[in-house]
Amino acid sequence: MRVLFASLASVGHTYPLVPLAIATRDAGHEVHFAAGEEVHAPLAAHGLRPFRPAPSAPRSWSCPRGPTSSPTPTPSAPRAPGCAFSPTS
């Protein structure tokens, strides 16, 4: 099985996943690790195949915020790309 671990490019987000990724690899699975280049060296040292994911979405794709947004999705309202909630009218 192929397993992808993904993390922000900080040691606080990446390092806790390393033991799980190593155990997954040692169990015979193909492991890859998507993270920023800042943590590639320690990941590669453990054989975890790090790569840099695509850059973030443009700012224009950001979720709407403020008084017109709702934290709860509503089926009738379309979701903005990458948002966990839908804007309300």
N, CA, C and O atoms as a MOPAC input file, in Angstrom:
PM7 MOZYME 1SCF
protein

 N      0.83900 1    -1.15800 1     0.00000 1
 C      0.00000 1     0.00000 1     0.00000 1
 C      0.89600 1     1.23700 1     0.00000 1
 O      1.96400 1     1.23600 1     0.61300 1
 N      0.46300 1     2.28200 1    -0.68300 1
 C      1.16900 1     3.56000 1    -0.68000 1
 C      0.53900 1     4.46400 1     0.37100 1
 O     -0.68200 1     4.60800 1     0.43300 1
 N      1.38400 1     5.07000 1     1.19200 1
 C      0.89500 1     5.94000 1     2.26400 1
 C      1.56200 1     7.29700 1     2.12100 1
 O      2.77700 1     7.38700 1     1.94400 1
 N      0.76800 1     8.34100 1     2.19800 1
 C      1.27300 1     9.70200 1     2.10900 1
 C      1.06200 1    10.39200 1     3.44100 1
 O     -0.06200 1    10.48000 1     3.93400 1
 N      2.14400 1    10.88100 1     4.02000 1
 C      2.07600 1    11.72600 1     5.19900 1
 C      2.25400 1    13.14800 1     4.71400 1
 O      3.06500 1    13.40800 1     3.82500 1
 N      1.50400 1    14.06900 1     5.28900 1
 C      1.60700 1    15.47500 1     4.89300 1
 C      1.71100 1    16.33100 1     6.14600 1
 O      1.04200 1    16.08000 1     7.14900 1
 N      2.55500 1    17.33600 1     6.06600 1
 C      2.77900 1    18.17400 1     7.22800 1
 C      3.19800 1    19.56900 1     6.80700 1
 O      3.68400 1    19.78100 1     5.69600 1
 N      3.00400 1    20.51300 1     7.70700 1
 C      3.56200 1    21.84000 1     7.51700 1
 C      5.07700 1    21.73900 1     7.61200 1
 O      5.60300 1    20.74500 1     8.11100 1
 N      5.76600 1    22.74000 1     7.14600 1
 C      7.23600 1    22.70200 1     7.12300 1
 C      7.82400 1    23.18500 1     8.43800 1
 O      8.66300 1    24.08600 1     8.45100 1
 N      7.39600 1    22.60300 1     9.52700 1
 C      7.97500 1    22.94300 1    10.83200 1
 C      8.20100 1    21.64500 1    11.59700 1
 O      7.45800 1    20.67500 1    11.44200 1
 N      9.23200 1    21.64800 1    12.41900 1
 C      9.56100 1    20.42900 1    13.16000 1
 C      8.44400 1    20.03900 1    14.11500 1
 O      8.23400 1    18.85000 1    14.35600 1
 N      7.72800 1    21.00200 1    14.66000 1
 C      6.63900 1    20.70600 1    15.58000 1
 C      5.48300 1    19.96700 1    14.93800 1
 O      4.75700 1    19.23900 1    15.61400 1
 N      5.30700 1    20.14800 1    13.64300 1
 C      4.23900 1    19.44700 1    12.92100 1
 C      4.75500 1    18.16300 1    12.28000 1
 O      4.01500 1    17.18800 1    12.15100 1
 N      6.00700 1    18.16500 1    11.88600 1
 C      6.56300 1    17.03700 1    11.13600 1
 C      7.10100 1    15.93400 1    12.03400 1
 O      6.77500 1    14.76400 1    11.83300 1
 N      7.90900 1    16.28100 1    13.01000 1
 C      8.59600 1    15.27000 1    13.81700 1
 C      7.65600 1    14.28300 1    14.52700 1
 O      8.00900 1    13.10900 1    14.62900 1
 N      6.49300 1    14.69000 1    15.01800 1
 C      5.61300 1    13.70000 1    15.64200 1
 C      5.13000 1    12.60700 1    14.67700 1
 O      4.75200 1    11.52000 1    15.11400 1
 N      5.14200 1    12.88800 1    13.38400 1
 C      4.70400 1    11.90400 1    12.39500 1
 C      5.80300 1    10.92400 1    11.99600 1
 O      5.51400 1     9.86500 1    11.44000 1
 N      7.06300 1    11.26600 1    12.27600 1
 C      8.18500 1    10.44900 1    11.82300 1
 C      8.12600 1     9.01400 1    12.36300 1
 O      8.28400 1     8.08500 1    11.57200 1
 N      7.90700 1     8.78000 1    13.66600 1
 C      7.85000 1     7.38500 1    14.13100 1
 C      6.73300 1     6.57000 1    13.47300 1
 O      6.91900 1     5.39100 1    13.17100 1
 N      5.59100 1     7.19000 1    13.25500 1
 C      4.48700 1     6.49800 1    12.58000 1
 C      4.84500 1     6.19100 1    11.13100 1
 O      4.54800 1     5.10700 1    10.63000 1
 N      5.48100 1     7.14000 1    10.46200 1
 C      5.88500 1     6.91700 1     9.07500 1
 C      6.93700 1     5.81800 1     8.98000 1
 O      6.89300 1     4.99500 1     8.06600 1
 N      7.88400 1     5.79800 1     9.91900 1
 C      8.91600 1     4.74900 1     9.92400 1
 C      8.28300 1     3.38900 1    10.17600 1
 O      8.62500 1     2.41600 1     9.50300 1
 N      7.36600 1     3.30500 1    11.13300 1
 C      6.69200 1     2.03700 1    11.42300 1
 C      5.87500 1     1.56100 1    10.22100 1
 O      5.82100 1     0.36500 1     9.93400 1
 N      5.24800 1     2.49500 1     9.53000 1
 C      4.47900 1     2.15200 1     8.33200 1
 C      5.40100 1     1.60500 1     7.25300 1
 O      5.08700 1     0.60000 1     6.61500 1
 N      6.52900 1     2.25900 1     7.04800 1
 C      7.51600 1     1.78800 1     6.07500 1
 C      8.06600 1     0.42100 1     6.46900 1
 O      8.18600 1    -0.46700 1     5.62500 1
 N      8.40100 1     0.24700 1     7.75200 1
 C      8.95300 1    -1.02200 1     8.22300 1
 C      7.95000 1    -2.17200 1     8.14500 1
 O      8.33500 1    -3.34100 1     8.14200 1
 N      6.66100 1    -1.83000 1     8.08200 1
 C      5.62500 1    -2.84700 1     7.91600 1
 C      5.46700 1    -3.25600 1     6.45400 1
 O      4.62800 1    -4.09400 1     6.12300 1
 N      6.28100 1    -2.65600 1     5.58000 1
 C      6.29000 1    -3.06100 1     4.18100 1
 C      5.54700 1    -2.14700 1     3.23400 1
 O      5.37300 1    -2.48400 1     2.06300 1
 N      5.11000 1    -1.00900 1     3.70800 1
 C      4.35800 1    -0.09400 1     2.84800 1
 C      5.28600 1     0.94100 1     2.22000 1
 O      6.36000 1     1.23100 1     2.74600 1
 N      4.85900 1     1.48800 1     1.09900 1
 C      5.61100 1     2.54800 1     0.41200 1
 C      5.20200 1     3.88700 1     1.01400 1
 O      4.03800 1     4.27700 1     0.92700 1
 N      6.14100 1     4.58400 1     1.61600 1
 C      5.84500 1     5.81900 1     2.33900 1
 C      6.45700 1     7.01500 1     1.62500 1
 O      7.61800 1     6.98500 1     1.21700 1
 N      5.65800 1     8.06800 1     1.47900 1
 C      6.11000 1     9.35100 1     0.94900 1
 C      5.70100 1    10.41500 1     1.95600 1
 O      4.76300 1    10.22200 1     2.72900 1
 N      6.41000 1    11.54000 1     1.94100 1
 C      6.14800 1    12.58800 1     2.93000 1
 C      6.10500 1    13.93700 1     2.22800 1
 O      7.11700 1    14.39700 1     1.69900 1
 N      4.93300 1    14.57600 1     2.22100 1
 C      4.76600 1    15.90900 1     1.63100 1
 C      4.98600 1    16.94500 1     2.71800 1
 O      4.22900 1    17.02200 1     3.68600 1
 N      6.02800 1    17.73500 1     2.54500 1
 C      6.34400 1    18.77600 1     3.53500 1
 C      7.23600 1    19.81400 1     2.87600 1
 O      7.79800 1    19.57900 1     1.80600 1
 N      7.35600 1    20.95000 1     3.51700 1
 C      8.22300 1    21.99900 1     3.01700 1
 C      9.68200 1    21.59900 1     3.09500 1
 O     10.06200 1    20.72300 1     3.87300 1
 N     10.48900 1    22.24700 1     2.28500 1
 C     11.90600 1    21.88900 1     2.16100 1
 C     12.68900 1    22.04400 1     3.46200 1
 O     13.75700 1    21.45000 1     3.61100 1
 N     12.18000 1    22.82300 1     4.39100 1
 C     12.87800 1    23.03800 1     5.65800 1
 C     13.07800 1    21.75200 1     6.44800 1
 O     14.00800 1    21.65900 1     7.24900 1
 N     12.21300 1    20.75500 1     6.23400 1
 C     12.30800 1    19.49800 1     6.99200 1
 C     12.68900 1    18.30100 1     6.11500 1
 O     12.60700 1    17.15800 1     6.56600 1
 N     13.09800 1    18.54800 1     4.88500 1
 C     13.45700 1    17.44200 1     3.98900 1
 C     14.66800 1    16.65000 1     4.46900 1
 O     14.66400 1    15.42100 1     4.39800 1
 N     15.69900 1    17.32500 1     4.95400 1
 C     16.92400 1    16.61500 1     5.34700 1
 C     16.67200 1    15.56500 1     6.42100 1
 O     17.10500 1    14.42500 1     6.24700 1
 N     15.98900 1    15.88700 1     7.53100 1
 C     15.75100 1    14.84500 1     8.52500 1
 C     14.82300 1    13.73900 1     8.02300 1
 O     14.96800 1    12.58400 1     8.42300 1
 N     13.88000 1    14.07900 1     7.15700 1
 C     12.99300 1    13.04400 1     6.60900 1
 C     13.77000 1    12.10700 1     5.69000 1
 O     13.61600 1    10.88800 1     5.76200 1
 N     14.59700 1    12.67600 1     4.83700 1
 C     15.39800 1    11.85700 1     3.92200 1
 C     16.38100 1    10.98300 1     4.69000 1
 O     16.67000 1     9.86100 1     4.27400 1
 N     16.89600 1    11.48900 1     5.81100 1
 C     17.82400 1    10.69900 1     6.62500 1
 C     17.16100 1     9.43500 1     7.15400 1
 O     17.83800 1     8.44700 1     7.44000 1
 N     15.84100 1     9.46500 1     7.28600 1
 C     15.08600 1     8.28700 1     7.72900 1
 C     14.49300 1     7.50900 1     6.55300 1
 O     13.74900 1     6.55000 1     6.75900 1
 N     14.81400 1     7.91400 1     5.32600 1
 C     14.32000 1     7.21100 1     4.14500 1
 C     12.84300 1     7.39100 1     3.88300 1
 O     12.19100 1     6.47300 1     3.38400 1
 N     12.29500 1     8.55500 1     4.20900 1
 C     10.84700 1     8.75500 1     4.09600 1
 C     10.40700 1     9.45700 1     2.81700 1
 O      9.24400 1     9.84700 1     2.71100 1
 N     11.29300 1     9.63000 1     1.84800 1
 C     10.96500 1    10.17900 1     0.53000 1
 C     10.21700 1    11.50900 1     0.57400 1
 O      9.08000 1    11.59100 1     0.11100 1
 N     10.83300 1    12.53700 1     1.11900 1
 C     10.13600 1    13.82500 1     1.18200 1
 C     10.04400 1    14.48400 1    -0.18600 1
 O     10.91300 1    14.30700 1    -1.03900 1
 N      8.98900 1    15.23600 1    -0.37400 1
 C      8.85200 1    16.06100 1    -1.57200 1
 C      8.08600 1    17.31400 1    -1.19000 1
 O      7.34000 1    17.33300 1    -0.21100 1
 N      8.28300 1    18.35300 1    -1.97500 1
 C      7.60000 1    19.62200 1    -1.73800 1
 C      6.26600 1    19.59700 1    -2.47100 1
 O      6.23100 1    19.41800 1    -3.68800 1
 N      5.17400 1    19.77400 1    -1.74500 1
 C      3.87200 1    19.80400 1    -2.42500 1
 C      3.71600 1    21.09200 1    -3.23100 1
 O      4.54400 1    21.99900 1    -3.14000 1
 N      2.66700 1    21.15700 1    -4.00300 1
 C      2.39200 1    22.35400 1    -4.80700 1
 C      2.23600 1    23.56100 1    -3.90200 1
 O      1.85800 1    23.41500 1    -2.73900 1
 N      2.51800 1    24.74900 1    -4.41200 1
 C      2.34000 1    25.95400 1    -3.59000 1
 C      0.88700 1    26.12100 1    -3.17400 1
 O     -0.01300 1    25.51000 1    -3.75000 1
 N      0.67500 1    26.94500 1    -2.18100 1
 C     -0.67000 1    27.20700 1    -1.67100 1
 C     -1.55100 1    27.81000 1    -2.75500 1
 O     -1.06700 1    28.34800 1    -3.75100 1
 N     -2.85800 1    27.70500 1    -2.53300 1
 C     -3.82200 1    28.29900 1    -3.45800 1
 C     -3.67400 1    29.81000 1    -3.44500 1
 O     -3.28200 1    30.38500 1    -2.43000 1
 N     -3.98200 1    30.45500 1    -4.55000 1
 C     -3.91300 1    31.92000 1    -4.58400 1
 C     -4.80600 1    32.54300 1    -3.51600 1
 O     -5.81000 1    31.95100 1    -3.11800 1
 N     -4.44900 1    33.71700 1    -3.05900 1
 C     -5.20800 1    34.40800 1    -2.01200 1
 C     -6.65500 1    34.61500 1    -2.43600 1
 O     -7.54500 1    34.66200 1    -1.58600 1
 N     -6.90300 1    34.73700 1    -3.72400 1
 C     -8.26800 1    34.97300 1    -4.20400 1
 C     -9.17100 1    33.77300 1    -3.96800 1
 O    -10.39300 1    33.89800 1    -4.05800 1
 N     -8.59100 1    32.59800 1    -3.66400 1
 C     -9.39900 1    31.41300 1    -3.39900 1
 C     -9.72500 1    31.25000 1    -1.92300 1
 O    -10.38000 1    30.27900 1    -1.54200 1
 N     -9.28100 1    32.17900 1    -1.08800 1
 C     -9.45900 1    32.01000 1     0.35100 1
 C    -10.93800 1    32.01100 1     0.71300 1
 O    -11.78000 1    32.55700 1     0.00000 1
 N    -11.21500 1    31.39000 1     1.82800 1
 C    -12.58700 1    31.30200 1     2.31200 1
 C    -13.06300 1    32.66500 1     2.78700 1
 O    -12.27700 1    33.43100 1     3.34500 1
 N    -14.32700 1    32.97900 1     2.57900 1
 C    -14.85500 1    34.24500 1     3.06800 1
 C    -14.86600 1    34.24100 1     4.59800 1
 O    -15.10800 1    33.20300 1     5.21500 1
 N    -14.61300 1    35.36700 1     5.19000 1
 C    -14.60400 1    35.49500 1     6.64300 1
 C    -15.47100 1    36.68300 1     7.04600 1
 O    -15.81400 1    37.52000 1     6.21100 1
 N    -15.80700 1    36.74800 1     8.27400 1
 C    -16.53900 1    37.89200 1     8.77900 1
 C    -17.99400 1    37.57800 1     9.05000 1
 O    -18.36600 1    36.41000 1     9.16800 1
 N    -18.82200 1    38.60400 1     9.14900 1
 C    -20.21200 1    38.41700 1     9.56700 1
 C    -21.06400 1    37.64900 1     8.57400 1
 O    -22.14700 1    37.18900 1     8.93400 1
 N    -20.61000 1    37.49400 1     7.33100 1
 C    -21.42300 1    36.77400 1     6.34700 1
 C    -21.00800 1    35.32100 1     6.20600 1
 O    -21.49000 1    34.63300 1     5.30600 1
 N    -20.12000 1    34.83200 1     7.07700 1
 C    -19.72000 1    33.42800 1     6.96900 1
 C    -20.29600 1    32.62100 1     8.11600 1
 O    -20.58700 1    33.15700 1     9.18600 1
 N    -20.45500 1    31.35500 1     7.88800 1
 C    -21.01600 1    30.45800 1     8.88600 1
 C    -20.08000 1    29.27600 1     9.07000 1
 O    -19.60400 1    28.72700 1     8.07700 1
 N    -19.79400 1    28.85700 1    10.31500 1
 C    -18.92500 1    27.69800 1    10.51000 1
 C    -19.60200 1    26.38500 1    10.15800 1
 O    -18.94200 1    25.35000 1    10.07000 1
 N    -20.90400 1    26.41800 1     9.95900 1
 C    -21.64200 1    25.20200 1     9.64500 1
 C    -22.00200 1    25.17800 1     8.17000 1
 O    -22.61500 1    26.12600 1     7.67800 1
 N    -21.63600 1    24.10400 1     7.43500 1
 C    -21.99400 1    24.02800 1     6.02000 1
 C    -23.50700 1    23.98400 1     5.83800 1
 O    -24.22000 1    23.36100 1     6.62400 1
 N    -23.97600 1    24.63800 1     4.81700 1
 C    -25.38700 1    24.56300 1     4.47500 1
 C    -25.48700 1    23.96200 1     3.08700 1
 O    -24.81300 1    24.42200 1     2.16600 1
 N    -26.32300 1    22.93600 1     2.92100 1
 C    -26.39600 1    22.24700 1     1.62700 1
 C    -26.79500 1    23.15000 1     0.47000 1
 O    -26.41100 1    22.88600 1    -0.66900 1
 N    -27.56000 1    24.21700 1     0.73400 1
 C    -28.02800 1    25.05500 1    -0.36700 1
 C    -26.97800 1    26.05600 1    -0.84000 1
 O    -27.06100 1    26.54900 1    -1.96400 1
 N    -26.00100 1    26.36000 1    -0.00600 1
 C    -24.98700 1    27.34600 1    -0.37900 1
 C    -23.76900 1    26.65600 1    -0.97100 1
 O    -23.30700 1    25.65400 1    -0.42600 1
 N    -23.23900 1    27.17200 1    -2.07400 1
 C    -22.04400 1    26.55100 1    -2.65200 1
 C    -20.82900 1    26.81100 1    -1.76000 1
 O    -20.74000 1    27.84500 1    -1.09800 1
 N    -19.90900 1    25.86800 1    -1.75600 1
 C    -18.68700 1    26.02500 1    -0.96800 1
 C    -17.61100 1    26.69500 1    -1.81000 1
 O    -17.46300 1    26.41300 1    -2.99900 1
 N    -16.88500 1    27.56400 1    -1.18700 1
 C    -15.71800 1    28.14700 1    -1.84100 1
 C    -14.65800 1    27.07000 1    -1.92100 1
 O    -14.61400 1    26.21300 1    -1.03900 1
 N    -13.78500 1    27.06500 1    -2.94900 1
 C    -12.77400 1    26.02100 1    -3.07200 1
 C    -11.89900 1    25.93300 1    -1.82900 1
 O    -11.34800 1    26.93800 1    -1.38000 1
 N    -11.77100 1    24.73900 1    -1.27700 1
 C    -10.91900 1    24.51600 1    -0.12700 1
 C    -11.52300 1    24.90700 1     1.19600 1
 O    -10.83300 1    24.84600 1     2.21400 1
 N    -12.78100 1    25.30600 1     1.23200 1
 C    -13.41100 1    25.72100 1     2.48000 1
 C    -14.15300 1    24.57500 1     3.13600 1
 O    -14.72800 1    23.72000 1     2.46100 1
 N    -14.13400 1    24.56800 1     4.45600 1
 C    -14.87500 1    23.57500 1     5.21100 1
 C    -16.25600 1    24.09500 1     5.55200 1
 O    -17.04600 1    23.38200 1     6.17100 1
 N    -16.56100 1    25.30200 1     5.16800 1
 C    -17.86800 1    25.89100 1     5.44400 1
 C    -18.36700 1    26.59800 1     4.21400 1
 O    -17.61700 1    26.82500 1     3.26400 1
 N    -19.62500 1    26.94400 1     4.23200 1
 C    -20.23800 1    27.65800 1     3.10800 1
 C    -20.62700 1    29.05200 1     3.53700 1
 O    -21.04500 1    29.25400 1     4.67800 1
 N    -20.49800 1    30.02200 1     2.64500 1
 C    -20.96600 1    31.36500 1     2.98500 1
 C    -22.49100 1    31.38700 1     3.07300 1
 O    -23.17200 1    30.65100 1     2.35800 1
 N    -23.00600 1    32.21400 1     3.93200 1
 C    -24.45700 1    32.37200 1     4.02500 1
 C    -24.83100 1    33.72000 1     3.46200 1
 O    -23.99400 1    34.61700 1     3.36700 1
 N    -26.07900 1    33.86400 1     3.08900 1
 C    -26.49700 1    35.14700 1     2.50400 1
 C    -27.08500 1    36.05500 1     3.53900 1
 O    -27.48800 1    37.17400 1     3.22100 1

